[in-house]
Amino acid sequence: MLVFTWPRGVKIMGNIPIDAGNCLVARTASTRETSIDNRFASTPHLFIYEHFVSGRPGSLPIQKIMSAPVVSGNELKGVIQVGRKGVDLESAGADFSEKNLEDLSAFAALFAQYL
């Protein structure tokens, strides 16, 4: 099971099974592979996080996202995701690049050393 830990307000959302279908965080955890989706808003996925924050003032949908597993040795410690929000793709900013994903992966590896 995966549990949201940050931002702190989403801790109450519950758990996500690692085998959850159409769920990027679960897929990242189970495959232990990094990924980029620069068309995330139009990709079929679970809207767990987005549903939780959708009623808040100023909330915007995630348009683009990167995902990387946090692995220490052979043990999965978690998943880090970075998203870009906006009313549409253009307002969410530039697409994530392979270099951005490499940097996120390096950060996840560094972070794993401290868990």
SVG drawing of the C-alpha trace seen along z (x, -y; Angstrom):
<svg xmlns="http://www.w3.org/2000/svg" viewBox="-15 -31 37 37">
<polyline fill="none" stroke="black" stroke-width="0.4" points="0.0,0.0 1.1,-3.5 0.2,-6.4 0.5,-10.1 2.8,-11.9 3.2,-15.3 1.7,-17.8 0.7,-17.1 -3.0,-17.9 -3.4,-14.8 -2.3,-12.3 -6.0,-11.7 -6.7,-10.5 -6.0,-6.9 -4.0,-4.2 -3.5,-3.3 -2.9,0.4 0.4,0.9 -1.6,2.8 -4.2,0.0 -5.1,-0.3 -4.6,-3.6 -2.6,-5.0 0.8,-6.5 2.1,-6.4 1.2,-2.7 2.8,-1.9 6.0,-3.7 6.1,-1.8 5.4,1.6 7.7,1.2 10.3,-1.0 10.7,-2.9 10.7,-6.7 8.2,-8.3 7.1,-11.6 3.6,-12.4 3.3,-15.9 -0.3,-15.2 -1.4,-13.9 -4.7,-15.7 -5.9,-13.8 -4.4,-10.5 -6.8,-8.1 -5.7,-8.0 -7.1,-7.8 -8.0,-11.3 -7.4,-10.6 -5.2,-13.6 -6.9,-15.9 -10.4,-15.0 -9.3,-15.7 -8.0,-19.2 -10.5,-20.1 -12.9,-22.0 -10.2,-24.2 -9.9,-27.8 -7.3,-28.2 -7.0,-24.5 -6.0,-23.5 -5.7,-20.1 -2.3,-18.5 -1.4,-18.9 2.1,-17.5 3.9,-15.1 7.1,-13.2 7.4,-10.2 10.4,-8.4 10.7,-5.5 12.7,-5.9 14.6,-2.7 17.2,-1.8 19.0,1.4 16.2,3.7 13.5,2.0 11.0,-0.5 10.8,-3.4 8.3,-5.5 7.6,-7.5 8.3,-11.1 6.1,-13.0 6.5,-16.5 3.5,-18.0 2.8,-21.2 -0.8,-22.5 -2.8,-24.8 -6.1,-25.4 -4.6,-23.9 -1.3,-22.6 0.0,-26.0 -0.7,-27.6 1.1,-24.8 4.4,-25.8 7.0,-24.0 7.0,-20.3 9.2,-18.2 12.3,-17.0 14.4,-13.9 17.0,-16.0 14.3,-17.0 13.5,-13.3 17.2,-12.4 17.5,-15.1 14.4,-13.8 15.8,-10.2 19.1,-11.4 17.3,-13.3 15.2,-10.1 18.4,-8.1 20.0,-10.7 16.8,-10.9 16.6,-7.1 20.0,-7.2 18.4,-9.1 15.3,-6.9"/>
</svg>
